[in-house]
Amino acid sequence: MLDIRLIRENPDFVRARLATRGGDAHTKIDAVLAIDAERRAAETRLQQLQGERKRISKEIGGKKARGEDTAEIEAQVRGIGDEIAQLNERAAAGEQEQRDLLLQIPNLPHAAAPLGEDASANPEVRVWGEKPAFAFPPKSHTELGEKLGLLDFERAVKISGSAFAVFTGAGARLERTLLNFLLDLHSREHGYTEVSTPFVVRPEALVGTTQLPKFADQLYRCADDELYLAPTAEVPVTNLHREEILKPEQLPVRYVAYTPCFRREAGSAGLGTRGLIRMHQFDKVELVKITTPESAFAELDALTADAEKVLQLLGLHYRVIELCTGDVGFGSTKTYDIEVWAPGQNAYLEVSSCSNFGDFQARRMALRYKAADGKNTFCHTLNGSGTALPRLFVALLETYQQADGTVLLPPILHDRFGTDRIG
Protein backbone atom coordinates (compact mmCIF):
# COMPACT_ATOMS: atom_id res chain seq x y z
CA MET A 1 0.00 0.00 0.00
CA LEU A 2 1.34 3.41 -0.93
CA ASP A 3 2.14 6.01 1.72
CA ILE A 4 -0.74 8.51 1.82
CA ARG A 5 1.74 11.24 2.77
CA LEU A 6 3.67 10.64 -0.44
CA ILE A 7 0.46 10.89 -2.45
CA ARG A 8 -0.59 14.03 -0.57
CA GLU A 9 2.75 15.79 -0.85
CA ASN A 10 3.85 14.69 -4.34
CA PRO A 11 0.81 13.53 -6.33
CA ASP A 12 2.31 14.34 -9.72
CA PHE A 13 5.30 12.09 -9.02
CA VAL A 14 3.01 9.24 -7.96
CA ARG A 15 0.81 9.65 -11.05
CA ALA A 16 3.85 9.68 -13.33
CA ARG A 17 5.35 6.50 -11.83
CA LEU A 18 2.01 4.68 -11.92
CA ALA A 19 1.46 5.74 -15.52
CA THR A 20 4.60 3.83 -16.54
CA ARG A 21 2.78 0.63 -15.57
CA GLY A 22 0.01 1.23 -18.10
CA GLY A 23 -3.62 0.84 -17.10
CA ASP A 24 -5.62 3.41 -15.19
CA ALA A 25 -4.15 3.21 -11.68
CA HIS A 26 -2.78 6.76 -11.94
CA THR A 27 -6.31 8.09 -12.48
CA LYS A 28 -7.34 6.97 -8.98
CA ILE A 29 -5.02 9.43 -7.25
CA ASP A 30 -7.52 12.30 -7.50
CA ALA A 31 -10.14 10.17 -5.75
CA VAL A 32 -7.66 9.27 -3.00
CA LEU A 33 -6.82 12.96 -2.49
CA ALA A 34 -10.49 13.99 -2.40
CA ILE A 35 -11.32 11.37 0.24
CA ASP A 36 -8.19 12.31 2.17
CA ALA A 37 -9.12 16.01 2.18
CA GLU A 38 -12.67 15.28 3.33
CA ARG A 39 -11.45 12.91 6.05
CA ARG A 40 -8.87 15.38 7.34
CA ALA A 41 -11.43 18.19 7.34
CA ALA A 42 -13.77 16.02 9.41
CA GLU A 43 -10.97 15.22 11.84
CA THR A 44 -10.05 18.92 12.15
CA ARG A 45 -13.68 19.87 12.84
CA LEU A 46 -13.85 16.99 15.33
CA GLN A 47 -10.88 18.36 17.27
CA GLN A 48 -12.45 21.82 17.27
CA LEU A 49 -15.75 20.50 18.62
CA GLN A 50 -14.03 18.42 21.28
CA GLY A 51 -12.18 21.52 22.45
CA GLU A 52 -15.41 23.53 22.41
CA ARG A 53 -17.26 20.87 24.41
CA LYS A 54 -14.48 20.77 26.97
CA ARG A 55 -14.56 24.58 27.32
CA ILE A 56 -18.33 24.71 27.69
CA SER A 57 -18.34 21.85 30.19
CA LYS A 58 -16.05 23.88 32.43
CA GLU A 59 -18.39 26.85 32.03
CA ILE A 60 -21.32 24.68 33.11
CA GLY A 61 -19.42 23.68 36.22
CA GLY A 62 -18.85 27.33 37.09
CA LYS A 63 -22.50 28.26 36.55
CA LYS A 64 -23.69 25.40 38.71
CA ALA A 65 -21.31 26.46 41.44
CA ARG A 66 -22.90 29.92 41.32
CA GLY A 67 -26.41 28.45 41.30
CA GLU A 68 -27.18 29.66 37.76
CA ASP A 69 -29.49 27.94 35.28
CA THR A 70 -27.52 25.66 32.90
CA ALA A 71 -30.32 24.08 30.87
CA GLU A 72 -29.66 26.09 27.71
CA ILE A 73 -25.90 25.60 27.75
CA GLU A 74 -26.28 21.89 28.53
CA ALA A 75 -28.52 21.57 25.46
CA GLN A 76 -25.71 23.20 23.47
CA VAL A 77 -23.26 20.56 24.74
CA ARG A 78 -25.66 17.78 23.76
CA GLY A 79 -25.87 19.25 20.26
CA ILE A 80 -22.08 19.30 20.06
CA GLY A 81 -22.05 15.68 21.21
CA ASP A 82 -24.45 14.69 18.43
CA GLU A 83 -22.29 16.45 15.84
CA ILE A 84 -19.16 14.76 17.24
CA ALA A 85 -20.83 11.34 16.89
CA GLN A 86 -21.75 12.09 13.28
CA LEU A 87 -18.22 13.30 12.51
CA ASN A 88 -16.71 10.19 14.10
CA GLU A 89 -18.84 8.07 11.77
CA ARG A 90 -17.83 10.15 8.77
CA ALA A 91 -14.14 10.03 9.69
CA ALA A 92 -14.23 6.25 10.19
CA ALA A 93 -16.09 5.74 6.91
CA GLY A 94 -13.66 8.03 5.11
CA GLU A 95 -10.67 6.18 6.54
CA GLN A 96 -12.09 2.82 5.41
CA GLU A 97 -12.97 4.19 1.97
CA GLN A 98 -9.47 5.60 1.61
CA ARG A 99 -7.88 2.27 2.64
CA ASP A 100 -10.10 0.31 0.25
CA LEU A 101 -9.03 2.57 -2.62
CA LEU A 102 -5.35 2.43 -1.68
CA LEU A 103 -5.52 -1.38 -1.66
CA GLN A 104 -6.44 -1.26 -5.35
CA ILE A 105 -3.44 0.89 -6.36
CA PRO A 106 -0.21 -0.96 -7.26
CA ASN A 107 3.29 -0.17 -6.06
CA LEU A 108 5.46 2.41 -7.80
CA PRO A 109 8.05 0.86 -10.14
CA HIS A 110 11.59 1.71 -9.08
CA ALA A 111 13.00 4.83 -10.71
CA ALA A 112 15.70 2.75 -12.44
CA ALA A 113 13.28 0.10 -13.74
CA PRO A 114 13.34 -0.26 -17.54
CA LEU A 115 10.39 1.44 -19.21
CA GLY A 116 8.08 -0.73 -21.30
CA GLU A 117 4.50 -1.78 -21.89
CA ASP A 118 4.82 -5.56 -21.62
CA ALA A 119 7.20 -8.52 -21.38
CA SER A 120 8.67 -7.80 -24.81
CA ALA A 121 10.48 -4.82 -23.23
CA ASN A 122 12.16 -6.87 -20.47
CA PRO A 123 15.95 -6.61 -20.86
CA GLU A 124 18.20 -9.64 -20.43
CA VAL A 125 20.54 -9.05 -17.49
CA ARG A 126 22.79 -12.12 -17.76
CA VAL A 127 22.99 -15.66 -19.11
CA TRP A 128 24.55 -18.73 -17.48
CA GLY A 129 25.68 -21.82 -19.37
CA GLU A 130 24.75 -22.82 -22.90
CA LYS A 131 21.79 -24.52 -24.50
CA PRO A 132 22.42 -28.27 -24.67
CA ALA A 133 22.96 -29.82 -28.11
CA PHE A 134 21.35 -33.14 -29.05
CA ALA A 135 22.13 -35.64 -31.79
CA PHE A 136 18.42 -36.52 -31.84
CA PRO A 137 15.14 -34.58 -31.64
CA PRO A 138 14.64 -33.86 -27.90
CA LYS A 139 11.41 -35.15 -26.41
CA SER A 140 9.08 -33.19 -24.18
CA HIS A 141 8.77 -33.92 -20.46
CA THR A 142 5.27 -35.29 -21.03
CA GLU A 143 6.53 -37.97 -23.41
CA LEU A 144 9.55 -38.75 -21.24
CA GLY A 145 7.51 -38.78 -18.06
CA GLU A 146 4.89 -41.15 -19.37
CA LYS A 147 7.34 -43.55 -21.06
CA LEU A 148 9.49 -43.76 -17.94
CA GLY A 149 6.51 -44.06 -15.59
CA LEU A 150 7.22 -40.75 -13.84
CA LEU A 151 3.96 -38.90 -14.54
CA ASP A 152 0.31 -39.90 -14.87
CA PHE A 153 -1.86 -37.14 -16.28
CA GLU A 154 -4.89 -39.27 -17.14
CA ARG A 155 -5.47 -40.41 -13.57
CA ALA A 156 -4.89 -36.87 -12.33
CA VAL A 157 -7.75 -35.73 -14.58
CA LYS A 158 -9.92 -38.54 -13.20
CA ILE A 159 -9.19 -37.42 -9.64
CA SER A 160 -9.11 -33.64 -9.90
CA GLY A 161 -9.60 -32.46 -13.50
CA SER A 162 -7.24 -30.79 -15.94
CA ALA A 163 -4.08 -28.89 -14.92
CA PHE A 164 -3.17 -31.41 -12.21
CA ALA A 165 -0.55 -34.19 -12.24
CA VAL A 166 0.28 -37.40 -10.41
CA PHE A 167 3.99 -38.09 -9.89
CA THR A 168 4.65 -41.83 -9.77
CA GLY A 169 7.57 -44.10 -8.92
CA ALA A 170 10.90 -42.47 -9.69
CA GLY A 171 9.02 -39.28 -10.61
CA ALA A 172 7.64 -38.93 -7.07
CA ARG A 173 11.09 -39.76 -5.67
CA LEU A 174 12.72 -37.13 -7.90
CA GLU A 175 10.19 -34.52 -6.76
CA ARG A 176 10.93 -35.33 -3.11
CA THR A 177 14.68 -35.35 -3.78
CA LEU A 178 14.52 -31.91 -5.36
CA LEU A 179 12.51 -30.47 -2.46
CA ASN A 180 15.04 -31.74 0.09
CA PHE A 181 17.94 -30.52 -2.06
CA LEU A 182 16.45 -27.00 -2.24
CA LEU A 183 15.61 -26.77 1.46
CA ASP A 184 19.04 -28.06 2.50
CA LEU A 185 20.87 -25.73 0.11
CA HIS A 186 19.12 -22.58 1.28
CA SER A 187 19.05 -23.41 4.99
CA ARG A 188 22.51 -24.93 5.36
CA GLU A 189 24.54 -22.94 2.83
CA HIS A 190 22.65 -19.71 2.16
CA GLY A 191 21.76 -18.83 5.74
CA TYR A 192 17.95 -18.99 5.64
CA THR A 193 15.95 -20.25 8.60
CA GLU A 194 13.69 -23.10 7.54
CA VAL A 195 10.05 -22.80 8.61
CA SER A 196 7.07 -25.04 8.03
CA THR A 197 3.81 -23.10 7.96
CA PRO A 198 0.10 -23.94 7.55
CA PHE A 199 -1.10 -24.45 3.99
CA VAL A 200 -4.30 -22.46 4.57
CA VAL A 201 -4.36 -18.74 5.37
CA ARG A 202 -6.78 -16.10 6.58
CA PRO A 203 -7.93 -13.34 4.20
CA GLU A 204 -6.00 -10.62 6.03
CA ALA A 205 -2.77 -12.52 5.33
CA LEU A 206 -3.58 -12.40 1.61
CA VAL A 207 -4.32 -8.68 1.86
CA GLY A 208 -0.91 -8.24 3.48
CA THR A 209 0.96 -9.81 0.57
CA THR A 210 -1.33 -8.21 -2.09
CA GLN A 211 -3.20 -11.29 -3.38
CA LEU A 212 -6.40 -9.71 -2.03
CA PRO A 213 -8.38 -7.90 -3.17
CA LYS A 214 -6.71 -7.72 -6.60
CA PHE A 215 -6.43 -11.46 -7.38
CA ALA A 216 -9.45 -12.94 -5.60
CA ASP A 217 -10.51 -14.86 -8.72
CA GLN A 218 -7.22 -16.80 -8.73
CA LEU A 219 -7.58 -18.18 -5.20
CA TYR A 220 -9.18 -21.34 -3.84
CA ARG A 221 -11.45 -20.40 -0.95
CA CYS A 222 -12.77 -22.56 1.88
CA ALA A 223 -16.01 -20.62 2.31
CA ASP A 224 -17.26 -22.29 5.50
CA ASP A 225 -14.08 -21.40 7.40
CA GLU A 226 -13.20 -18.10 5.66
CA LEU A 227 -9.81 -19.59 4.83
CA TYR A 228 -7.89 -19.83 1.56
CA LEU A 229 -5.48 -22.43 0.22
CA ALA A 230 -2.07 -20.75 0.09
CA PRO A 231 -1.16 -19.66 -3.46
CA THR A 232 2.51 -19.52 -2.42
CA ALA A 233 4.59 -19.81 0.76
CA GLU A 234 5.17 -16.06 0.47
CA VAL A 235 1.78 -15.53 2.12
CA PRO A 236 2.13 -17.44 5.41
CA VAL A 237 5.87 -16.80 5.75
CA THR A 238 5.85 -13.02 5.17
CA ASN A 239 2.89 -12.71 7.54
CA LEU A 240 4.76 -14.44 10.38
CA HIS A 241 5.71 -10.99 11.70
CA ARG A 242 2.60 -9.03 10.77
CA GLU A 243 1.63 -6.34 13.32
CA GLU A 244 5.02 -6.67 15.03
CA ILE A 245 7.79 -4.17 15.75
CA LEU A 246 11.10 -5.96 15.19
CA LYS A 247 14.35 -5.10 16.90
CA PRO A 248 17.19 -3.82 14.67
CA GLU A 249 19.35 -6.82 15.56
CA GLN A 250 16.66 -9.17 14.20
CA LEU A 251 17.13 -7.82 10.68
CA PRO A 252 17.50 -9.06 8.09
CA VAL A 253 15.08 -11.92 8.65
CA ARG A 254 15.67 -14.71 6.11
CA TYR A 255 13.21 -17.59 5.82
CA VAL A 256 12.92 -20.59 3.49
CA ALA A 257 9.80 -22.73 3.34
CA TYR A 258 8.13 -25.40 1.27
CA THR A 259 4.43 -25.33 0.49
CA PRO A 260 2.17 -26.76 -2.16
CA CYS A 261 0.70 -23.83 -4.09
CA PHE A 262 -2.91 -23.63 -5.21
CA ARG A 263 -3.99 -21.27 -7.99
CA ARG A 264 -7.19 -21.18 -9.98
CA GLU A 265 -5.69 -18.69 -12.47
CA ALA A 266 -9.16 -17.94 -13.79
CA GLY A 267 -9.15 -16.96 -17.44
CA SER A 268 -5.51 -17.93 -18.00
CA ALA A 269 -4.77 -19.48 -21.37
CA GLY A 270 -2.96 -22.81 -21.60
CA LEU A 271 -4.23 -24.48 -18.42
CA GLY A 272 -6.18 -27.01 -20.46
CA THR A 273 -3.01 -28.45 -22.04
CA ARG A 274 -1.23 -31.50 -20.68
CA GLY A 275 2.06 -31.15 -18.87
CA LEU A 276 3.63 -29.51 -15.85
CA ILE A 277 4.13 -25.98 -17.14
CA ARG A 278 0.81 -24.49 -16.00
CA MET A 279 -0.95 -26.23 -13.11
CA HIS A 280 -3.52 -25.48 -10.44
CA GLN A 281 -1.42 -27.24 -7.77
CA PHE A 282 2.36 -27.39 -7.63
CA ASP A 283 5.19 -27.55 -5.10
CA LYS A 284 7.53 -24.65 -4.47
CA VAL A 285 10.34 -23.66 -2.13
CA GLU A 286 10.12 -19.96 -1.32
CA LEU A 287 12.71 -17.49 -0.03
CA VAL A 288 11.45 -14.54 2.06
CA LYS A 289 13.41 -11.63 3.48
CA ILE A 290 12.42 -8.83 5.85
CA THR A 291 14.95 -6.04 6.07
CA THR A 292 15.63 -2.29 6.29
CA PRO A 293 15.17 0.19 3.43
CA GLU A 294 18.93 0.76 3.24
CA SER A 295 19.79 -2.90 2.62
CA ALA A 296 16.78 -4.03 0.58
CA PHE A 297 18.28 -3.84 -2.90
CA ALA A 298 21.52 -5.53 -1.83
CA GLU A 299 19.38 -8.26 -0.28
CA LEU A 300 17.46 -8.57 -3.56
CA ASP A 301 20.69 -9.17 -5.46
CA ALA A 302 21.74 -11.79 -2.89
CA LEU A 303 18.33 -13.50 -2.97
CA THR A 304 18.45 -13.67 -6.77
CA ALA A 305 21.96 -15.17 -6.61
CA ASP A 306 20.71 -17.79 -4.13
CA ALA A 307 17.96 -18.84 -6.53
CA GLU A 308 20.41 -18.90 -9.45
CA LYS A 309 22.73 -21.18 -7.48
CA VAL A 310 20.10 -23.92 -7.70
CA LEU A 311 20.29 -23.98 -11.49
CA GLN A 312 24.07 -23.70 -11.51
CA LEU A 313 24.47 -26.73 -9.24
CA LEU A 314 22.06 -28.68 -11.43
CA GLY A 315 23.95 -27.62 -14.57
CA LEU A 316 20.89 -26.05 -16.21
CA HIS A 317 21.20 -23.24 -18.74
CA TYR A 318 19.23 -20.13 -17.74
CA ARG A 319 18.93 -16.39 -18.16
CA VAL A 320 17.95 -13.54 -15.85
CA ILE A 321 15.71 -10.74 -17.06
CA GLU A 322 14.55 -7.57 -15.32
CA LEU A 323 10.86 -6.80 -15.55
CA CYS A 324 9.95 -3.50 -17.18
CA THR A 325 7.45 -1.06 -15.66
CA GLY A 326 4.56 -2.51 -17.65
CA ASP A 327 5.27 -6.10 -16.60
CA VAL A 328 6.34 -5.80 -12.96
CA GLY A 329 3.94 -7.38 -10.46
CA PHE A 330 1.24 -5.47 -8.58
CA GLY A 331 3.14 -5.18 -5.30
CA SER A 332 6.72 -5.10 -6.58
CA THR A 333 8.97 -2.14 -7.15
CA LYS A 334 11.77 -4.17 -8.78
CA THR A 335 11.79 -7.77 -10.05
CA TYR A 336 14.23 -10.19 -11.66
CA ASP A 337 12.84 -13.29 -13.36
CA ILE A 338 15.03 -16.37 -13.70
CA GLU A 339 14.14 -18.44 -16.77
CA VAL A 340 15.51 -21.95 -17.29
CA TRP A 341 15.94 -23.46 -20.75
CA ALA A 342 13.69 -26.42 -21.56
CA PRO A 343 14.90 -28.15 -24.77
CA GLY A 344 11.70 -30.13 -25.30
CA GLN A 345 9.72 -26.89 -25.27
CA ASN A 346 12.39 -24.98 -27.21
CA ALA A 347 11.69 -22.17 -24.78
CA TYR A 348 12.74 -20.51 -21.53
CA LEU A 349 10.48 -21.19 -18.54
CA GLU A 350 10.24 -18.92 -15.51
CA VAL A 351 11.30 -20.84 -12.38
CA SER A 352 11.76 -17.90 -10.02
CA SER A 353 10.58 -14.33 -9.72
CA CYS A 354 12.69 -12.37 -7.21
CA SER A 355 11.10 -9.13 -6.04
CA ASN A 356 11.66 -6.19 -3.72
CA PHE A 357 8.32 -4.83 -2.49
CA GLY A 358 9.75 -1.88 -0.60
CA ASP A 359 7.42 -1.03 2.30
CA PHE A 360 4.32 -1.79 0.19
CA GLN A 361 3.50 -5.10 1.90
CA ALA A 362 4.73 -3.96 5.31
CA ARG A 363 2.21 -1.08 5.37
CA ARG A 364 -0.60 -3.56 4.75
CA MET A 365 0.71 -5.82 7.53
CA ALA A 366 1.72 -3.09 10.01
CA LEU A 367 5.18 -4.70 10.01
CA ARG A 368 7.78 -2.32 11.45
CA TYR A 369 11.17 -2.19 13.15
CA LYS A 370 12.76 0.19 15.64
CA ALA A 371 15.12 2.36 13.58
CA ALA A 372 18.35 3.91 14.87
CA ASP A 373 16.56 7.21 15.53
CA GLY A 374 14.09 5.39 17.78
CA LYS A 375 11.17 5.71 15.35
CA ASN A 376 9.00 2.79 14.38
CA THR A 377 9.72 2.40 10.65
CA PHE A 378 8.12 0.13 8.07
CA CYS A 379 10.27 -2.82 7.05
CA HIS A 380 11.00 -3.70 3.43
CA THR A 381 10.01 -7.18 2.27
CA LEU A 382 11.39 -9.39 -0.50
CA ASN A 383 10.70 -12.85 -1.84
CA GLY A 384 11.58 -15.22 -4.65
CA SER A 385 11.10 -18.86 -5.56
CA GLY A 386 14.04 -20.97 -4.70
CA THR A 387 12.64 -22.58 -6.93
CA ALA A 388 9.28 -23.78 -8.29
CA LEU A 389 9.31 -27.57 -8.69
CA PRO A 390 7.33 -28.42 -11.85
CA ARG A 391 9.35 -26.33 -14.29
CA LEU A 392 12.59 -27.38 -12.62
CA PHE A 393 11.42 -30.98 -13.11
CA VAL A 394 10.64 -30.19 -16.77
CA ALA A 395 14.07 -28.65 -17.40
CA LEU A 396 15.89 -31.58 -15.76
CA LEU A 397 14.09 -34.26 -17.77
CA GLU A 398 14.40 -32.41 -21.05
CA THR A 399 18.02 -31.28 -20.57
CA TYR A 400 19.44 -34.62 -19.40
CA GLN A 401 17.51 -36.98 -21.70
CA GLN A 402 19.59 -39.52 -23.59
CA ALA A 403 19.23 -41.10 -27.02
CA ASP A 404 18.21 -44.44 -25.46
CA GLY A 405 15.25 -42.79 -23.70
CA THR A 406 16.80 -42.70 -20.23
CA VAL A 407 17.49 -39.54 -18.20
CA LEU A 408 20.87 -38.94 -16.57
CA LEU A 409 20.81 -36.94 -13.34
CA PRO A 410 23.28 -34.18 -12.46
CA PRO A 411 26.02 -35.39 -10.08
CA ILE A 412 24.76 -33.36 -7.11
CA LEU A 413 21.57 -35.46 -7.04
CA HIS A 414 23.17 -38.91 -7.33
CA ASP A 415 23.54 -39.66 -3.62
CA ARG A 416 20.26 -38.01 -2.73
CA PHE A 417 18.30 -39.89 -5.40
CA GLY A 418 20.19 -43.17 -5.01
CA THR A 419 21.35 -43.59 -8.62
CA ASP A 420 22.68 -41.55 -11.51
CA ARG A 421 19.99 -42.40 -14.06
CA ILE A 422 16.24 -42.79 -14.48
CA GLY A 423 15.10 -45.54 -16.82
MOJO-V617775 format. One line per field, one symbol per residue. psi: psi as a letter, one per 30 degrees, with the letter a starting at -180 (. if undefined). burial: 1 if it has 24 or more other ideal C-beta (glycine too) atoms within 12 Angstrom, else 0. A space follows every 10 residues. Layout:
psi->???
burial->???
This chain:
psi->kljfeeeefi eeeeeeeeff faagefffee eeeeeeeeee eeeeeeeeee eeeeeeeeee eeeefgglkg eefeeeeeee eeeeeeeeee eeeeeeeeee eeffkllkkk fgkkkleaff gjkkelkkal kkkkgljkll feeeeeeghf kjeefeeeef alhllkklbf eeeeeeeeee eeeeeeeeff gkkkljllfk llefeeeegg ekfehefgkk kjeffhlkkk flfedeeefe gkgljlkeff kkkjkkkklk kkkehkfkkf fflllgejlf klkkkkkkkk aleegeeeee eeeeeeeeee eeffhkkllk lkkleffkle fkfkkkkkkk kjeffhlkkk fkjjkkgbge eeeefhjllj lfgfkjkklk klllkhakee feeeeeeeeg klfgfljkkk effeeefflg kk.
burial->1111011000 1001101111 1000110110 1110110010 0100010010 0010010001 0000000000 0010001001 0001001000 1001000110 1111111111 0011100000 0100100100 0100000111 1111110101 1110010000 0011111001 1111101111 1111111001 0101101011 1000111111 1101100111 1000000111 1111111111 1100010000 1111111111 1111100000 1001111111 1111111111 1110111011 1111111111 1011111111 1111111111 1111111111 1111100111 1111111111 1111101110 0000001111 1111111111 1111111111 1100001111 0110011000 011
